[in-house]
Amino acid sequence: MGNVLAAEGPTTPPSPPIPGMPTPPASGSPFGQMPQPTGVPGPEKNGLQNPGNFEDLFKKVKEVFPTPVEGFKLAVNKGLSNHFQISHTVSLASFSPSSYHFGTTYVGSKQLSPSEAFPVMLGDMDTSGSLNAQIIHQLTQRLRGKFVLQTQQTKWGVYQGEFEYKGPSYTGTMTLANINPLEETGIVVGHYLQSITQRLALGAELLYHYGQGQQAAIVSLAGKYTSDNWIASGTIGSTACHATYYHQGKDIQFGVEFESNFRAQETAVGLGYCVDIPQANCTFKGMVDTNWTVAGVLEKRMAQAPFTFLLSGVLNHWKNQYRFGFGLMIG
């Protein structure tokens, strides 16, 4: 599930990879998403591959949808060594709070592949004192651990531990979030995803929450079908349903996302697409959904300089809201 209780807010855009360093995880950046370390074991004798993580069921579709920017955003990334890099991000906006973020990334010397090394330590702090920190380490060939810590100014927000085991044809994950034995509160989440055939994977999620003398358990079923150029995945439980379709062409990708909350009786459908223009070093992402929202983000990469320019726009016809922004990433 990723960060079970992670609070939404402005995050630091990811830095470009330093030679010899793996790409750290994403944090909702408008400049692109960073893949999780894989460490996928080899296939079984019957040819079944590892299906990947449960939390990555909708990853391809999420990457197609744009992440708009409001106002102005400047990101400066600096690699200090093969193992350490820092980033500075300034956001100026009219509606959302303006902020400054300082981020750091450290990657250890335990090299598992040309693009993966552990441990990975990520840190981000803003001017209000809020901290977002992660430690990811490949404990064994199949077992990976992750610890997440978040604070909201001077208050504890999230402390979460996760263990993920990747078998030849399955992945199991256990997540413990905000466990407090004194107050008897916490969240426990279990994921399991199993390859049935070379293209079909099925799994389940169990979320158990307890606190204030109450407890509840929610079970969801999941499935993913992978073809040569498209992926269909979905989850369904007693409280919600989530389904996506992703299709990849030569220079264009598009995805459809359906979400329904049974308790709130709300349903939304979104269509997103991503167009690459290699001749112009440009990427355009756009989306439209049933909430009358239309958004688009254009990224322009300079061929002779480490600059990336970004133009963004969002409008909601129903609420009569308009948000525009531009950004610059250096490094």
FITI-416671 format. One line per field, with one value per residue (C-alpha): residue number from 1; residue in one letter; y, z, x. Coordinates in Angstrom, 2 decimals, m for minus. Each point is the difference from the previous one (the first is absolute). Layout:
<recs>
k [NUM,...] .
r [A,...] .
north [Y,...] .
up [Z,...] .
east [X,...] .
</recs>
This chain:
<recs>
k [1,2,3,4,5,6,7,8,9,10,11,12,13,14,15,16,17,18,19,20,21,22,23,24,25,26,27,28,29,30,31,32,33,34,35,36,37,38,39,40,41,42,43,44,45,46,47,48,49,50,51,52,53,54,55,56,57,58,59,60,61,62,63,64,65,66,67,68,69,70,71,72,73,74,75,76,77,78,79,80,81,82,83,84,85,86,87,88,89,90,91,92,93,94,95,96,97,98,99,100,101,102,103,104,105,106,107,108,109,110,111,112,113,114,115,116,117,118,119,120,121,122,123,124,125,126,127,128,129,130,131,132,133,134,135,136,137,138,139,140,141,142,143,144,145,146,147,148,149,150,151,152,153,154,155,156,157,158,159,160,161,162,163,164,165,166,167,168,169,170,171,172,173,174,175,176,177,178,179,180,181,182,183,184,185,186,187,188,189,190,191,192,193,194,195,196,197,198,199,200,201,202,203,204,205,206,207,208,209,210,211,212,213,214,215,216,217,218,219,220,221,222,223,224,225,226,227,228,229,230,231,232,233,234,235,236,237,238,239,240,241,242,243,244,245,246,247,248,249,250,251,252,253,254,255,256,257,258,259,260,261,262,263,264,265,266,267,268,269,270,271,272,273,274,275,276,277,278,279,280,281,282,283,284,285,286,287,288,289,290,291,292,293,294,295,296,297,298,299,300,301,302,303,304,305,306,307,308,309,310,311,312,313,314,315,316,317,318,319,320,321,322,323,324,325,326,327,328,329,330,331] .
r [M,G,N,V,L,A,A,E,G,P,T,T,P,P,S,P,P,I,P,G,M,P,T,P,P,A,S,G,S,P,F,G,Q,M,P,Q,P,T,G,V,P,G,P,E,K,N,G,L,Q,N,P,G,N,F,E,D,L,F,K,K,V,K,E,V,F,P,T,P,V,E,G,F,K,L,A,V,N,K,G,L,S,N,H,F,Q,I,S,H,T,V,S,L,A,S,F,S,P,S,S,Y,H,F,G,T,T,Y,V,G,S,K,Q,L,S,P,S,E,A,F,P,V,M,L,G,D,M,D,T,S,G,S,L,N,A,Q,I,I,H,Q,L,T,Q,R,L,R,G,K,F,V,L,Q,T,Q,Q,T,K,W,G,V,Y,Q,G,E,F,E,Y,K,G,P,S,Y,T,G,T,M,T,L,A,N,I,N,P,L,E,E,T,G,I,V,V,G,H,Y,L,Q,S,I,T,Q,R,L,A,L,G,A,E,L,L,Y,H,Y,G,Q,G,Q,Q,A,A,I,V,S,L,A,G,K,Y,T,S,D,N,W,I,A,S,G,T,I,G,S,T,A,C,H,A,T,Y,Y,H,Q,G,K,D,I,Q,F,G,V,E,F,E,S,N,F,R,A,Q,E,T,A,V,G,L,G,Y,C,V,D,I,P,Q,A,N,C,T,F,K,G,M,V,D,T,N,W,T,V,A,G,V,L,E,K,R,M,A,Q,A,P,F,T,F,L,L,S,G,V,L,N,H,W,K,N,Q,Y,R,F,G,F,G,L,M,I,G] .
north [0.00,2.29,2.53,m1.06,3.27,2.29,3.52,1.79,3.17,1.67,m2.25,0.45,m0.88,m3.00,0.56,m1.43,m3.20,0.33,m2.47,m3.13,0.92,m1.65,2.16,0.64,m0.36,2.60,2.49,1.47,2.14,1.89,m0.69,m3.75,m3.03,m2.11,m3.80,m2.13,m2.33,m3.31,m2.85,m2.44,m3.62,m2.31,m1.87,m3.37,m3.16,0.24,3.39,2.19,3.41,2.08,2.19,3.03,1.97,0.29,3.77,0.18,m1.40,3.48,1.43,0.13,1.88,2.43,0.88,0.97,2.55,3.48,1.57,3.70,2.85,3.19,3.25,m0.41,m2.89,m0.05,m3.18,m0.11,m3.42,m0.46,m3.24,0.19,m3.50,m3.38,m0.72,3.34,2.74,2.96,2.04,3.39,0.71,3.32,0.21,3.30,m0.17,2.11,m2.65,m2.74,0.96,1.09,m2.09,m0.89,m3.63,m1.37,m3.62,m2.50,m3.44,m2.49,m3.32,m2.62,m2.21,m3.31,m0.35,m2.49,1.06,2.87,2.06,m1.17,0.50,m0.05,1.32,3.00,2.89,2.89,3.15,3.11,2.98,3.22,3.42,m0.98,m2.76,m2.90,m3.01,m2.88,m2.74,m3.50,m2.80,m2.89,m2.99,m3.34,m2.29,m3.19,m0.96,m0.31,2.11,3.78,2.32,3.60,2.47,3.26,2.91,3.17,2.95,2.91,2.91,m1.07,m2.89,m3.62,m0.87,m3.44,m2.66,m3.05,m3.20,m2.29,m3.38,m1.38,m3.54,m0.76,m3.64,m1.38,0.41,1.96,3.05,0.35,3.25,0.84,3.63,1.30,3.66,2.14,m2.98,1.26,m2.76,2.52,1.50,m3.25,1.60,m0.84,m1.24,m3.34,m0.63,m3.25,m0.42,m3.12,m0.22,m3.33,m0.69,m2.45,m0.03,1.94,2.84,m0.29,0.78,m0.11,1.16,1.43,2.77,m0.10,3.28,m0.20,3.14,0.21,2.86,1.81,m3.28,m0.79,m2.18,m0.73,m2.20,0.59,m2.64,0.83,m2.24,1.01,m1.12,1.05,m1.12,0.95,m0.14,1.01,3.67,0.38,m0.69,m0.36,m0.06,0.52,m0.45,m0.45,m0.16,0.72,3.77,0.88,m1.10,1.11,m1.05,1.26,m0.66,1.00,m0.12,0.78,0.98,1.18,3.62,0.18,m1.62,0.31,m1.33,m0.13,m0.02,m0.87,0.58,m0.56,0.55,m2.01,1.73,3.54,m1.05,1.80,m1.18,1.59,m0.93,1.59,m0.21,0.88,m0.10,0.67,1.00,m0.08,2.16,m1.19,2.43,2.96,m1.60,0.65,m1.99,1.00,m1.51,0.73,m1.22,0.49,m1.50,m0.13,2.71,2.52,0.36,0.45,0.16,0.04,0.12,0.62,m0.84,1.27,m1.39,1.95,m2.11,1.87,1.06,m1.76,2.02,m1.13,2.55,m0.72,1.64,m1.05,0.79,m1.29,1.12,m1.26,1.05,m0.95,1.97,2.74,m0.41,0.66,m0.75,0.67,m0.42,m0.47,m1.56,m0.40,m2.93,0.42,m2.98] .
up [0.00,0.11,2.81,1.75,1.86,m2.10,0.06,m3.30,m0.51,m2.11,m0.61,m1.45,m3.69,m0.58,m0.98,m3.20,0.56,0.89,m1.81,2.07,2.09,m0.26,m0.51,3.35,0.47,m1.17,2.24,m2.22,m2.13,m3.10,m1.62,m0.19,2.23,1.26,m0.11,3.09,0.38,m1.47,0.91,m1.75,0.33,m2.98,m1.40,1.22,m1.99,m1.45,m1.50,2.31,0.73,3.14,m0.31,1.69,2.95,0.98,0.32,m3.63,m1.46,m1.23,m0.39,m3.81,m0.14,2.74,m1.97,m3.05,1.88,0.39,3.32,m0.42,1.50,1.35,m0.17,m0.30,1.01,m0.12,0.69,0.18,0.30,0.84,0.13,2.60,m0.59,m1.44,3.19,1.10,m1.59,1.22,m1.42,0.61,m0.99,0.20,m0.65,m0.33,m0.33,0.59,1.25,1.50,2.58,m1.31,1.31,m0.13,0.17,0.61,m1.06,0.32,m1.48,1.08,m1.74,1.51,m1.63,0.03,m3.77,m1.13,m3.65,m2.19,1.06,3.60,3.12,3.68,2.56,m1.30,2.37,m1.02,1.95,m0.61,2.31,m0.60,1.67,2.45,1.46,m1.49,m0.77,m2.43,0.26,m1.47,0.37,m2.50,0.25,m1.76,2.99,m2.05,m3.62,0.46,3.09,m0.05,2.92,0.07,2.81,m0.44,2.42,m0.42,2.29,m0.33,1.46,3.63,0.03,m0.99,m3.14,m1.27,1.10,m2.16,m0.57,m3.00,m0.92,m3.51,m1.09,m3.71,m0.98,m3.50,m0.88,2.90,2.21,3.62,1.98,3.63,1.11,3.58,0.40,3.15,2.34,3.59,2.63,2.80,m1.70,m1.79,m3.44,m3.37,m3.54,m1.43,m3.75,m1.78,m3.77,m2.11,m3.79,m1.84,m3.68,m1.32,m3.60,m1.83,m0.51,2.87,3.68,2.87,3.58,3.09,2.53,3.69,1.94,3.75,2.07,3.75,2.48,2.49,0.98,m3.57,m2.70,m3.65,m2.79,m3.73,m2.63,m3.67,m2.98,m2.81,m3.50,m2.81,m3.61,m1.99,m3.79,m2.41,m0.12,2.55,3.67,1.74,3.80,2.76,3.63,1.58,3.62,2.26,0.01,m3.36,m3.54,m2.07,m3.60,m2.64,m3.59,m1.43,m3.67,m1.49,m3.61,m1.82,1.20,1.99,3.14,1.45,2.98,1.40,3.73,1.72,3.74,2.06,3.73,1.18,3.38,m1.37,m3.10,m2.25,m3.36,m2.29,m3.35,m1.42,m3.35,m0.20,m2.78,m0.50,m3.34,m0.58,m2.73,m0.24,m2.80,2.28,3.33,1.24,2.00,0.38,2.53,0.05,1.79,0.22,2.54,0.89,2.64,m2.87,0.52,m2.93,0.57,m2.08,0.69,m2.62,0.73,m2.21,0.51,m1.28,m2.09,0.82,3.58,3.14,m0.04,m0.09,m0.52,0.99,m0.85,1.83,m0.10,1.79,m0.33,1.53,m1.94,2.76,2.77,m2.36,1.28,m2.00,1.04,m2.10,0.72,m1.37,1.34,m0.57,1.04,m0.02,0.30] .
east [0.00,2.99,m0.28,m3.20,m0.49,2.17,m1.38,m0.43,1.95,2.70,2.94,3.45,0.34,2.23,3.60,1.46,1.96,3.67,2.30,0.20,m3.03,m3.44,m3.06,m1.75,m3.75,m2.43,m1.77,m2.67,2.33,m1.11,3.35,m0.51,m0.29,2.78,m0.24,0.28,2.99,m0.98,2.31,m2.34,1.14,0.28,m3.00,m1.18,0.63,m3.51,0.85,m2.08,1.52,m0.23,m3.15,1.56,m1.32,m3.64,0.37,1.19,m3.24,m0.97,3.49,0.01,m3.28,1.04,3.14,m2.09,m2.11,1.56,0.94,m0.82,2.04,m1.55,1.93,3.77,2.26,3.81,1.96,3.81,1.67,3.66,1.97,2.77,1.39,m0.92,m1.93,m1.43,m2.09,m2.06,m2.88,m1.58,m3.61,m1.82,m3.77,m1.85,m3.80,m3.09,m2.45,2.19,2.67,3.41,2.87,3.69,1.16,3.48,0.47,2.82,0.61,2.63,0.62,2.29,2.60,m1.91,m0.38,m2.66,m0.21,1.27,m3.03,m0.48,2.07,m0.92,m0.64,m1.95,m0.71,m2.26,m0.73,m2.10,m0.63,m1.92,0.02,m2.75,2.18,m1.97,2.19,m0.46,2.66,0.33,2.52,m0.11,2.32,0.19,0.50,0.38,m0.42,m3.77,m0.75,m0.14,m0.71,m1.20,m0.49,m1.94,m0.13,m2.07,m0.56,m2.42,1.95,0.61,m2.49,0.52,m1.90,0.98,2.46,m0.29,1.94,m0.36,1.43,m0.34,0.85,0.32,m0.25,0.51,m3.70,m1.52,0.50,m1.07,0.10,m0.71,m0.35,m0.29,m0.96,m0.29,0.04,m0.36,m0.28,m0.68,m3.04,m0.86,m0.23,1.50,m0.48,1.14,m0.14,0.79,0.40,0.41,0.29,0.43,0.67,m2.59,1.22,2.68,m2.50,m2.49,0.68,m2.50,0.31,m1.64,0.40,m0.88,m0.16,m0.50,m0.48,m0.45,m0.20,m2.26,m1.61,m1.04,1.41,m0.79,1.32,m0.41,0.77,0.49,0.65,2.34,0.93,2.33,0.17,3.09,0.12,2.75,m1.08,m2.81,m0.72,m3.36,m0.10,m2.52,m0.96,m3.41,m1.08,m2.93,0.62,1.56,0.77,2.99,0.73,2.45,0.98,3.39,1.01,3.40,0.67,3.10,0.08,m3.24,m1.34,m3.47,m1.89,m3.52,m0.67,m3.29,m0.48,m3.14,m0.49,m2.99,m0.30,0.14,m1.96,2.47,1.33,2.57,1.51,3.14,1.78,3.69,2.55,3.71,1.53,3.77,1.53,3.63,0.87,m0.81,1.02,m3.53,m2.55,m3.64,m2.38,m3.72,m3.12,m3.75,m2.40,m3.68,0.46,0.32,3.74,2.39,3.76,3.17,3.75,2.70,3.64,2.83,3.50,2.99,2.37,3.22,m0.73,m1.33,m3.22,m3.62,m2.78,m3.59,m3.33,m3.15,m3.70,m3.11,m3.60,m3.21,m3.10,m2.43,1.77,1.23,3.59,3.15,3.56,3.09,3.69,3.47,3.17,3.71,2.16,3.77,2.33] .
</recs>
